[in-house]
Amino acid sequence: MAKTPGKHQTAPVDLFSQGRHCPLRGGNLGRLEPCETIYQHVAEPDPKPAAGWVENQPAGALVVAGFRLPGQAPEPPNKTMKTLLATGLIILFAALGINSPAQTNTAPAPTNGNGIAVCLVYDGSGSMKDKVPGADRQPTPKYVIANKAVGSIIRQLVAFSQEKHVPVQGGLVYFVNGKIHEGISLVDLTPATGSSFTDWARNFTQPGGGTPLGQAIQAARRQLDRSPSLHKHILVITDGVSNMGVAPDRVVHEISASAHPMPVYFVAFDVAASVFGPVKAEGATVVSASNEAQLNVEINHILGQKILLEAE
């Protein structure tokens, strides 16, 4: 005759007769023997030993979620419940195909949230030696004016980052004598890192050669593709038509049609904006300036109404 467990002992509960499914059946967690009982507290006296008692189970068998592991010593009821809970979590993680938190070693890729990344494309071709009216209306080489514009752009980006608490990254690509150079790799902009742009502009004094504009834009895109920032922009300061390498309109088309498009802005310095009709047709923004004052106005407009506005 079956015995009833004593106070604070355990009695069997029939899982499978209640139609419940145990996810361990047929699993790969070792040799598990199916049974039909788990622990349950009752409060009736019985001389049978209380610890780990389960009716009709051999001594030394631990029942876990409807299965027993032969040869393993039984645990007290409170420990058994903890074991059941822990086992249930393992089963859940396995069923979902994920690791438990303790087994997870990888962290998600960092992101800048609402951050901004801007890559400047600087035209260092020979025609940038030509002169236009400067701030004092005196003839000034275009590259000197463009150098000042680089410093102004970076100062505004740094100020915005600090005032709005928005992460901003900046980089610079330029070409001279027909070759593409990464002047400054993409960096988080701060007053300290921003000074590297003004140092670069101060030291750039020898423009020359042709205008591989399309290739320079491709290099800028590669810089920005490495950025985690949400908003990415390419800002081009140029004074002429591309005459080397891939056509800029083709590159702009590729960027616009890609899975991760980004705006491209052209500041046509001392050249008619109509020259850049093909890139405008592909979605680029094109503005023109014939002197330093106009250049500053157009750049400030792009920054305030386009680039920085997105992060407001």
TITORMAR-466128 format. One record per residue (C-alpha): residue number from 1; residue in three letters; x, y, z. Coordinates in pm, 1 decimal. Layout:
% residues N
ATOM pos code        u        v        w
ATOM NUM  ALA        X        Y        Z
...
END
This chain:
% residues 312
ATOM pos code        u        v        w
ATOM   1  MET      0.0      0.0      0.0
ATOM   2  ALA    134.2    343.1    -90.9
ATOM   3  LYS    232.2    565.1    200.0
ATOM   4  THR    146.4    931.9    254.2
ATOM   5  PRO    442.3   1161.6    325.2
ATOM   6  GLY    477.2   1333.1    663.4
ATOM   7  LYS    463.3   1703.0    744.7
ATOM   8  HIS    681.5   1917.5    519.2
ATOM   9  GLN    757.3   1611.6    306.0
ATOM  10  THR    689.9   1577.8    -62.4
ATOM  11  ALA    434.1   1384.6   -255.1
ATOM  12  PRO    427.0   1303.1   -624.6
ATOM  13  VAL    232.2   1504.4   -878.8
ATOM  14  ASP    151.0   1331.1  -1204.7
ATOM  15  LEU    272.9   1559.9  -1487.0
ATOM  16  PHE    208.4   1351.2  -1791.7
ATOM  17  SER   -132.7   1229.0  -1684.2
ATOM  18  GLN   -231.3   1598.9  -1674.6
ATOM  19  GLY   -132.2   1636.2  -2037.1
ATOM  20  ARG    167.2   1864.2  -1963.4
ATOM  21  HIS    461.8   1859.4  -2198.3
ATOM  22  CYS    818.1   1841.6  -2074.7
ATOM  23  PRO   1064.4   2005.3  -2319.1
ATOM  24  LEU   1351.1   1782.9  -2205.0
ATOM  25  ARG   1199.9   1466.3  -2350.4
ATOM  26  GLY   1423.1   1352.5  -2634.0
ATOM  27  GLY   1666.8   1641.4  -2569.6
ATOM  28  ASN   2044.7   1640.3  -2576.9
ATOM  29  LEU   2115.6   1708.6  -2210.9
ATOM  30  GLY   2246.1   1361.8  -2125.3
ATOM  31  ARG   2073.3   1035.4  -2031.6
ATOM  32  LEU   1746.5   1130.1  -1864.7
ATOM  33  GLU   1483.8    875.9  -1760.4
ATOM  34  PRO   1119.5    986.6  -1786.5
ATOM  35  CYS    914.0    976.3  -1473.8
ATOM  36  GLU    576.0   1107.2  -1370.4
ATOM  37  THR    644.3   1297.5  -1050.2
ATOM  38  ILE    775.4   1623.1   -914.3
ATOM  39  TYR    787.5   1742.3   -556.2
ATOM  40  GLN    488.4   1892.1   -381.8
ATOM  41  HIS    451.0   1986.2    -13.0
ATOM  42  VAL    177.1   1818.5    193.1
ATOM  43  ALA     98.4   1826.2    564.8
ATOM  44  GLU     -1.4   1474.8    669.1
ATOM  45  PRO    201.1   1267.6    919.5
ATOM  46  ASP    394.4    965.8    803.1
ATOM  47  PRO    693.7    784.0    944.9
ATOM  48  LYS    863.6    767.8    605.7
ATOM  49  PRO   1180.6    985.6    584.7
ATOM  50  ALA   1097.5   1330.5    453.6
ATOM  51  ALA   1407.8   1445.6    268.0
ATOM  52  GLY   1367.2   1411.7   -105.3
ATOM  53  TRP   1098.9   1146.1    -81.0
ATOM  54  VAL    914.9   1063.1   -399.8
ATOM  55  GLU    676.5    775.5   -424.9
ATOM  56  ASN    780.4    479.6   -639.2
ATOM  57  GLN   1121.8    631.9   -716.8
ATOM  58  PRO   1443.8    442.7   -641.5
ATOM  59  ALA   1676.4    572.9   -372.8
ATOM  60  GLY   1937.3    815.8   -496.0
ATOM  61  ALA   1727.8    948.3   -788.6
ATOM  62  LEU   1662.7   1321.5   -821.5
ATOM  63  VAL   1346.9   1423.4  -1001.8
ATOM  64  VAL   1386.9   1737.5  -1216.4
ATOM  65  ALA   1096.0   1885.3  -1411.3
ATOM  66  GLY    943.4   1547.8  -1486.2
ATOM  67  PHE   1277.8   1366.4  -1535.8
ATOM  68  ARG   1530.6   1210.8  -1300.2
ATOM  69  LEU   1907.0   1187.2  -1318.5
ATOM  70  PRO   1994.1    836.0  -1195.4
ATOM  71  GLY   2247.9    800.9   -916.9
ATOM  72  GLN   2221.3   1163.1   -800.5
ATOM  73  ALA   2134.7   1218.8   -434.4
ATOM  74  PRO   1798.2   1385.5   -356.1
ATOM  75  GLU   1789.4   1740.6   -230.4
ATOM  76  PRO   1566.1   1899.3     32.8
ATOM  77  PRO   1241.0   2046.2   -104.6
ATOM  78  ASN   1355.5   2411.2    -85.8
ATOM  79  LYS   1675.3   2332.7   -278.7
ATOM  80  THR   1477.6   2122.3   -522.5
ATOM  81  MET   1251.0   2416.3   -608.0
ATOM  82  LYS   1556.8   2633.1   -677.6
ATOM  83  THR   1691.7   2357.1   -899.5
ATOM  84  LEU   1361.5   2340.2  -1083.9
ATOM  85  LEU   1361.1   2716.9  -1141.2
ATOM  86  ALA   1720.2   2718.5  -1265.0
ATOM  87  THR   1651.9   2423.7  -1493.6
ATOM  88  GLY   1342.4   2595.6  -1626.9
ATOM  89  LEU   1547.8   2902.4  -1722.0
ATOM  90  ILE   1801.7   2685.3  -1903.1
ATOM  91  ILE   1518.9   2512.1  -2089.3
ATOM  92  LEU   1367.9   2848.8  -2185.4
ATOM  93  PHE   1698.1   2986.0  -2316.4
ATOM  94  ALA   1760.0   2666.1  -2510.8
ATOM  95  ALA   1411.3   2672.5  -2660.0
ATOM  96  LEU   1459.7   3033.5  -2772.0
ATOM  97  GLY   1798.9   2955.4  -2920.9
ATOM  98  ILE   1988.5   3207.9  -2707.3
ATOM  99  ASN   2259.8   3192.8  -2447.4
ATOM 100  SER   2200.9   3267.9  -2082.5
ATOM 101  PRO   2322.8   3609.5  -1963.9
ATOM 102  ALA   2624.3   3452.5  -1796.0
ATOM 103  GLN   2727.9   3295.3  -2128.1
ATOM 104  THR   2695.2   3609.7  -2337.1
ATOM 105  ASN   3031.8   3769.4  -2409.1
ATOM 106  THR   2948.3   4001.6  -2697.6
ATOM 107  ALA   2815.0   4356.4  -2664.9
ATOM 108  PRO   2607.9   4538.1  -2928.0
ATOM 109  ALA   2798.1   4760.3  -3167.9
ATOM 110  PRO   2828.6   5113.3  -3027.4
ATOM 111  THR   2611.4   5379.4  -3181.1
ATOM 112  ASN   2603.0   5754.3  -3159.0
ATOM 113  GLY   2226.0   5766.1  -3133.1
ATOM 114  ASN   2135.7   6100.1  -3284.7
ATOM 115  GLY   2499.6   6176.2  -3369.3
ATOM 116  ILE   2632.4   6357.1  -3675.0
ATOM 117  ALA   2929.4   6274.5  -3896.3
ATOM 118  VAL   3055.8   6519.6  -4160.0
ATOM 119  CYS   3333.3   6457.4  -4409.1
ATOM 120  LEU   3472.4   6758.2  -4593.3
ATOM 121  VAL   3594.2   6717.2  -4949.9
ATOM 122  TYR   3851.8   6987.0  -5025.5
ATOM 123  ASP   3946.0   7075.0  -5382.1
ATOM 124  GLY   4324.7   7120.7  -5393.3
ATOM 125  SER   4351.7   7151.3  -5771.8
ATOM 126  GLY   4571.1   7411.9  -5942.3
ATOM 127  SER   4284.7   7652.1  -6012.2
ATOM 128  MET   4246.4   7711.3  -5636.7
ATOM 129  LYS   4546.9   7942.5  -5666.7
ATOM 130  ASP   4331.3   8187.2  -5861.0
ATOM 131  LYS   4212.3   8493.0  -5673.4
ATOM 132  VAL   3865.9   8620.0  -5582.9
ATOM 133  PRO   3753.1   8900.5  -5350.2
ATOM 134  GLY   3831.3   8818.4  -4987.6
ATOM 135  ALA   3664.5   8943.3  -4671.9
ATOM 136  ASP   3833.1   9280.2  -4717.2
ATOM 137  ARG   3740.1   9277.5  -5088.6
ATOM 138  GLN   4103.1   9236.2  -5177.9
ATOM 139  PRO   4203.2   8967.4  -5429.3
ATOM 140  THR   4279.0   8653.6  -5229.5
ATOM 141  PRO   4374.3   8303.1  -5346.5
ATOM 142  LYS   4073.6   8073.9  -5331.1
ATOM 143  TYR   4260.3   7808.9  -5131.9
ATOM 144  VAL   4333.2   8065.2  -4858.7
ATOM 145  ILE   3961.4   8145.4  -4835.0
ATOM 146  ALA   3874.2   7775.0  -4842.7
ATOM 147  ASN   4124.6   7709.5  -4562.1
ATOM 148  LYS   3947.4   7966.5  -4346.0
ATOM 149  ALA   3615.2   7805.0  -4431.4
ATOM 150  VAL   3741.2   7466.7  -4306.8
ATOM 151  GLY   3825.4   7623.0  -3970.4
ATOM 152  SER   3486.3   7794.0  -3950.7
ATOM 153  ILE   3297.4   7472.0  -4028.1
ATOM 154  ILE   3480.2   7274.6  -3760.2
ATOM 155  ARG   3435.5   7546.3  -3497.0
ATOM 156  GLN   3060.9   7546.8  -3558.6
ATOM 157  LEU   3040.7   7167.1  -3536.8
ATOM 158  VAL   3237.5   7161.4  -3210.9
ATOM 159  ALA   3022.2   7436.8  -3060.6
ATOM 160  PHE   2702.8   7255.6  -3159.3
ATOM 161  SER   2827.7   6930.6  -3007.3
ATOM 162  GLN   2909.4   7096.1  -2676.2
ATOM 163  GLU   2598.0   7310.7  -2653.1
ATOM 164  LYS   2348.7   7042.8  -2758.8
ATOM 165  HIS   2534.0   6746.3  -2608.7
ATOM 166  VAL   2520.3   6568.9  -2943.1
ATOM 167  PRO   2816.8   6357.3  -3058.0
ATOM 168  VAL   2967.2   6499.6  -3377.8
ATOM 169  GLN   3241.6   6347.6  -3588.8
ATOM 170  GLY   3447.9   6516.0  -3856.5
ATOM 171  GLY   3688.7   6406.3  -4128.1
ATOM 172  LEU   3862.1   6558.4  -4428.1
ATOM 173  VAL   3953.2   6423.4  -4772.4
ATOM 174  TYR   4141.8   6631.9  -5027.4
ATOM 175  PHE   4317.0   6594.0  -5357.6
ATOM 176  VAL   4627.0   6760.4  -5495.3
ATOM 177  ASN   4819.8   6683.8  -5813.1
ATOM 178  GLY   4549.1   6437.2  -5908.1
ATOM 179  LYS   4592.1   6216.9  -5598.6
ATOM 180  ILE   4339.9   6151.6  -5320.9
ATOM 181  HIS   4456.0   6200.6  -4961.6
ATOM 182  GLU   4286.2   6139.4  -4630.5
ATOM 183  GLY   4384.3   6464.4  -4463.5
ATOM 184  ILE   4218.8   6380.5  -4130.9
ATOM 185  SER   4054.1   6052.0  -4042.4
ATOM 186  LEU   3705.9   6067.2  -3893.6
ATOM 187  VAL   3733.3   6174.0  -3527.5
ATOM 188  ASP   3500.6   6275.8  -3246.0
ATOM 189  LEU   3505.3   6654.0  -3254.9
ATOM 190  THR   3620.7   6839.4  -2944.6
ATOM 191  PRO   3814.4   7164.2  -2908.1
ATOM 192  ALA   4134.9   6956.0  -2902.1
ATOM 193  THR   4060.4   6743.0  -3209.1
ATOM 194  GLY   3906.6   7040.0  -3389.2
ATOM 195  SER   4240.4   7219.2  -3376.2
ATOM 196  SER   4389.9   6950.8  -3601.8
ATOM 197  PHE   4166.8   7075.3  -3885.4
ATOM 198  THR   4280.1   7434.9  -3847.6
ATOM 199  ASP   4641.3   7313.5  -3832.2
ATOM 200  TRP   4590.2   7120.7  -4154.2
ATOM 201  ALA   4432.4   7421.8  -4327.2
ATOM 202  ARG   4712.3   7650.2  -4210.3
ATOM 203  ASN   4970.8   7417.0  -4358.4
ATOM 204  PHE   4800.5   7356.0  -4693.1
ATOM 205  THR   4965.5   7603.9  -4926.4
ATOM 206  GLN   5041.6   7419.8  -5250.9
ATOM 207  PRO   4733.2   7336.2  -5458.6
ATOM 208  GLY   4800.5   7186.5  -5798.9
ATOM 209  GLY   4694.6   6939.8  -6066.4
ATOM 210  GLY   4355.5   6820.8  -6185.3
ATOM 211  THR   4018.8   6756.7  -6025.6
ATOM 212  PRO   3931.8   6391.0  -5943.9
ATOM 213  LEU   3613.8   6496.1  -5770.4
ATOM 214  GLY   3426.6   6166.0  -5802.1
ATOM 215  GLN   3710.0   5966.9  -5646.8
ATOM 216  ALA   3735.3   6211.6  -5358.3
ATOM 217  ILE   3364.5   6172.8  -5284.4
ATOM 218  GLN   3407.9   5796.5  -5287.3
ATOM 219  ALA   3687.3   5829.8  -5029.6
ATOM 220  ALA   3462.5   6050.0  -4813.6
ATOM 221  ARG   3188.5   5791.8  -4829.8
ATOM 222  ARG   3427.7   5521.1  -4714.3
ATOM 223  GLN   3518.5   5735.9  -4414.9
ATOM 224  LEU   3154.7   5784.1  -4321.4
ATOM 225  ASP   3068.9   5417.5  -4370.5
ATOM 226  ARG   3291.4   5346.5  -4069.0
ATOM 227  SER   3099.2   5589.0  -3849.7
ATOM 228  PRO   2823.8   5475.3  -3610.4
ATOM 229  SER   2654.0   5816.3  -3636.1
ATOM 230  LEU   2290.9   5829.7  -3737.7
ATOM 231  HIS   2326.9   6135.2  -3964.6
ATOM 232  LYS   2609.1   6136.7  -4221.4
ATOM 233  HIS   2693.8   6416.9  -4463.2
ATOM 234  ILE   2946.9   6491.5  -4736.9
ATOM 235  LEU   3032.2   6860.5  -4787.6
ATOM 236  VAL   3229.5   6944.8  -5101.7
ATOM 237  ILE   3411.9   7274.8  -5157.3
ATOM 238  THR   3527.3   7291.9  -5519.3
ATOM 239  ASP   3597.3   7547.0  -5788.2
ATOM 240  GLY   3579.7   7335.8  -6099.1
ATOM 241  VAL   3444.3   7053.6  -6305.9
ATOM 242  SER   3574.2   6703.6  -6240.7
ATOM 243  ASN   3825.4   6613.2  -6513.7
ATOM 244  MET   3981.2   6293.6  -6376.9
ATOM 245  GLY   3850.1   5952.4  -6274.6
ATOM 246  VAL   3487.6   5854.1  -6217.3
ATOM 247  ALA   3220.6   6118.7  -6275.5
ATOM 248  PRO   3078.5   6277.8  -5957.3
ATOM 249  ASP   2717.3   6233.4  -6070.3
ATOM 250  ARG   2774.2   5858.3  -6099.6
ATOM 251  VAL   2913.5   5846.5  -5745.9
ATOM 252  VAL   2624.0   6054.5  -5608.6
ATOM 253  HIS   2380.3   5821.3  -5782.7
ATOM 254  GLU   2546.1   5518.5  -5620.7
ATOM 255  ILE   2526.7   5682.4  -5277.7
ATOM 256  SER   2161.5   5781.1  -5320.8
ATOM 257  ALA   2063.4   5433.7  -5440.1
ATOM 258  SER   2254.2   5248.3  -5168.2
ATOM 259  ALA   2110.0   5087.0  -4856.2
ATOM 260  HIS   2264.2   5368.6  -4650.5
ATOM 261  PRO   2226.9   5692.7  -4849.3
ATOM 262  MET   2373.9   6017.2  -4722.8
ATOM 263  PRO   2330.0   6377.1  -4839.5
ATOM 264  VAL   2600.4   6534.8  -5057.2
ATOM 265  TYR   2639.6   6913.8  -5068.2
ATOM 266  PHE   2840.3   7100.8  -5332.2
ATOM 267  VAL   2962.9   7453.7  -5275.5
ATOM 268  ALA   3056.2   7574.6  -5625.0
ATOM 269  PHE   3325.3   7830.3  -5548.9
ATOM 270  ASP   3387.0   8077.2  -5829.8
ATOM 271  VAL   3209.0   7852.3  -6078.1
ATOM 272  ALA   2850.4   7855.9  -6201.0
ATOM 273  ALA   2617.3   7620.9  -6014.1
ATOM 274  SER   2477.3   7503.4  -6348.1
ATOM 275  VAL   2806.0   7318.2  -6407.5
ATOM 276  PHE   2691.7   7077.7  -6136.1
ATOM 277  GLY   2352.4   7009.9  -6292.3
ATOM 278  PRO   2421.2   6633.8  -6328.7
ATOM 279  VAL   2491.5   6586.3  -5956.3
ATOM 280  LYS   2190.3   6799.1  -5867.5
ATOM 281  ALA   1978.0   6572.3  -6087.3
ATOM 282  GLU   2098.9   6278.5  -5875.4
ATOM 283  GLY   1980.4   6444.0  -5553.6
ATOM 284  ALA   2281.0   6650.7  -5441.8
ATOM 285  THR   2239.3   7002.1  -5303.1
ATOM 286  VAL   2429.9   7264.5  -5505.1
ATOM 287  VAL   2498.2   7626.4  -5406.1
ATOM 288  SER   2739.7   7878.3  -5551.7
ATOM 289  ALA   2965.8   8154.5  -5421.0
ATOM 290  SER   3191.5   8395.9  -5605.2
ATOM 291  ASN   3375.9   8552.7  -5310.1
ATOM 292  GLU   3458.2   8492.8  -4943.5
ATOM 293  ALA   3147.2   8662.4  -4805.7
ATOM 294  GLN   2916.0   8453.7  -5023.4
ATOM 295  LEU   3108.1   8136.1  -4942.8
ATOM 296  ASN   3056.7   8193.4  -4571.5
ATOM 297  VAL   2685.2   8261.3  -4619.3
ATOM 298  GLU   2630.7   7942.3  -4821.0
ATOM 299  ILE   2830.0   7721.7  -4585.4
ATOM 300  ASN   2647.6   7861.1  -4281.5
ATOM 301  HIS   2316.4   7794.9  -4456.2
ATOM 302  ILE   2408.1   7430.7  -4525.7
ATOM 303  LEU   2523.7   7379.5  -4168.2
ATOM 304  GLY   2230.7   7553.6  -4000.1
ATOM 305  GLN   1947.4   7449.7  -4228.1
ATOM 306  LYS   2063.0   7105.5  -4340.3
ATOM 307  ILE   2335.6   6929.7  -4142.2
ATOM 308  LEU   2276.0   7048.0  -3785.4
ATOM 309  LEU   1901.4   7081.0  -3821.4
ATOM 310  GLU   1867.5   6702.2  -3847.2
ATOM 311  ALA   2001.5   6653.3  -3496.6
ATOM 312  GLU   1787.9   6920.9  -3330.8
END
